Amino acid sequence: MEIVIATNKHLKYANTISKTIDISAEDRGTGIAKRTPDYVETKIKNGNAVIALDGENFAGFCYIETFSNKSYVVHSGLIVHFDYRKQGLAKKIKAKVFEYSQEKYPKAKVFGITTGLAVMKINYGLGYKPVTFSELTDDPDFWKGCQTCKNYDVLKRTEQKMCLCTGMLYDPKHKEVIKDHPYDKKALSRLKKIKQSLFLKKRNKKSNNNNTLLPIFFWKKK
């Protein structure tokens, strides 16, 4: 298995990468925005992607994007092919793209949003901390990427303040490596459950201007 910076010779994997992301989004049912083959190709051509290969077989992928005048970096599209899951490959890909992004953008804050507990654990181990969306980039180009996620309506209705995803941030000014121990796992698992417990409840409430039903968001306590 090799994990390398993707180059033009890897463009042939763009369709497979896009399809793998689409299938994963359908299987999980939440929290994964779609990426077209053309979009994947652009990231590879710009030298902002990492790919994992088992010989000639595609195994995994992740890419880098910058926002707010390169003051924020995000690792997106982290995906592992179904044949290579549960082998720790996602963690290795994430470590590679994390190191690569720090080399290219050493002063940038690194962030991400995810519903996946496995990704949250990986991020936490690299020094990310859970944060509110207000601490992430306000660059509209980033949030446009959420439009293909099935939960985009939640993000819109909360005026971009919250969603089922959890925001996580690494600030290079406060470098810290978090040890992976049982307490951390329990804390992240609880955080994921809290996020997933967010749901929409409609009440028969009239607005001042019309008779439409207003959606109400609240946290379900356990």
C-alpha positions, 0 to 999 in steps of 0.5 A: 500500500502506498499513500502519495500526493496525487498527480496527473497520472492518477486522473484515471481514478477520478470516476472511481473516487466520485462513485465511491463517495456517492455510494458511501453517502447513500449507505450512511444516509447523512453527512457526505457531500457529493463530488463529481469526477471533474471536481476530483480531477481539478483537485488532483491537477492542482496538486492538492490531493492524496491518494492511496493505492494497492498496486493499481487498485484504488484504496483511498483519497482525500484532498485539500482546499483553502478558504478566507485567503488561505488562512483556513485549510480543510481536508475534504472527500476523505474516502476509503474503498469498501475493500480496504476498510477497517484496516486503519487506512483512513487514519494513515491518509488523514495523517498524510494529508495533514502533514502535507497541508502543514507544509504548504500552508504552515500558518493556516488553521485546519478544520473540518465538519463531519458526522463520522465518529471515526473521522472525529477520533482521527481529527482529535488525535491530530490535535483538532478540537470540537468548535462551533461553526462560528469559529470556522471560515465564513467563506461562502465557497466552503458552505456551498459545498454542503448543498449536495448533502441531504441535510443541507436544509438543516444548515439553512434553517439554523442560519448556518449555526449548526447541523448534524455535522460537528465542526473541528479545528486545529490551530497551529498556534496551539499545537497539541497532540491528544492521546487516544484513551477510553475517556476521549472515545466516550466523549466523542461518542457522546458528542456524535449521539448529541448531534444525531439527536437533533431533529425537526419538530413542526408545531402548529404555530402561525407567523405574524405574516402568514399561516405557514408552519414554522419549524422548531429545532431542539436538542433531545436529552437522554 
